[in-house]
Amino acid sequence: MKLRFQADADLNRAIVRGALRRVAEMDFQPAAVSLEGLDDLSVLGLAAQQGRVLVSHDVTTMEAHFREFIQTRTSPGLVLIPQRQVTIGQAVESLVLLWELADPADMENRVCLIPSLVIY
C-alpha cells in the first residue's frame, strides 16, 4: 500500500502538479476550497478521516498542532516543506522518493521534514 497525500491550503499548487506529472498514479489530493480558513486541527482531522498524509508549508504552527492532534487521535502523518528553503523541484523529488519508499505505517503519527526526509 502506498502513501496518500493531502495538500494543505497553503501548499504551492506547482508541487502537487509536479509530483503528479512525475508519478501519475500517486494519490495526491490538491487542497479544496473547503480547507481555506480552517484551523490546523480541523485540517489534520479531515486528512486523517481520509487516510491521507497532510503536506504543508506551515512550519510555524502545524507541527505543534499535529503533536496536540496525535495525543487523542491517530494521523497518517505530516510532511512539512519550508517554502523559503526548498525549491519546487526539491519538494517534488522528495515527495516522489517518500511515496516510493515509505510504507503508511512508517508515517503514522510522524512528521517528515523535506528536503532532508528525516521522519520523526
N, C-alpha and C positions, 0 to 999 in steps of 0.2 A: 504494500500500500504506500502511496506517495503523499507528501505534504500537500495540503490545500491552503492557499493563501487568500487573505482578505486585505485589500488596500484600505488604509485609513484615509479619511477625507483630506489630510494634509500631504499625502504621498504624491510625488510628481508622477503624473499620468504616463510620462515617457518611460518610466521604469516598468510599469505594467505592460505597456505596448512592446517594449524591447524584450522583456522576458518571454512574452507570448510569441514574438517573432522568432526567438531563438529555439523555443520548445513549444510547439503548437499544442501539444497535449497537456501542458501544465494547467492545473486548475487554479487560476489566479483571478479572483473576482475584483473588478475595479470598485472604487468607492461609489456607493449610491448616494444620491442627493439626500436620502433619509439619514445618512451618517453625519452630515454637516450640522454643526451646532450641538451635537450630543456630547455629554461629558465622557471622559475616558472610561469610567467604569461601565457605562452603558454600551460603548463601542466594544469593549472587551467582552461583555456579556453576549452581544449579538454575534461576534465572531465565534465565541465558544459554543453557542447554540447550534451554529452551522458546522462545527468541527473544523474551523479554519484558523491558521496561524495569522495573527494580525501583523501587518507590515506598516511601519510608521516612521516618519521623520522626527516625531516628538520625543527627543531625547531629554527634554527638560522635565516633563511631568509623567510621561507614560509608564516608565519603569516603576516609579513609586506606586502608581495606581495599580499596576499589574501585580506588584507584591501584595498589596491590600486585597486584590481580587482573589488571588490564589490561597488566601487564608481560609476562605469559605467555599470556594468552587474550584473546579479543575479547568485549566485552559490548555488548548492545543499549542500555545506558545506565543512568543512575541519576537519579532525581528525589528531591530532599531537601525536606522540608516541616518547617520549625521549628515544633514543636507550640505553643509558648507565644507565638509571634509571628504566627501565621497562623490565621484563623478557618476553620471547616469550609467556609463559603461561599466564601471566597477560594481555598481549596485546590481545591474543586470547579471553580470558574470557571477557574482557572489550568490545571488538568489538561484541561478541555474545550478550552480555547484551544490548548494544546500539542498535543493529539490532532488538532485541526482543521488546524493549520498546519505541524507538523513532519513531515518525512519520516523514516523509520527511519535513513537514512544520516546525517541531521543529529545524531542522538543517539548513534551508535555510539562507544563508549569515551569518552562525555562525561557531565558532570554538569549537571543543571538545578536551580537553586535557585528555589523558589517562595516568595513570590508574584512575584518580580522577573522570572522566566522568563529569567534570564541562563543561557546554556548555555556551559560552559567545559570 
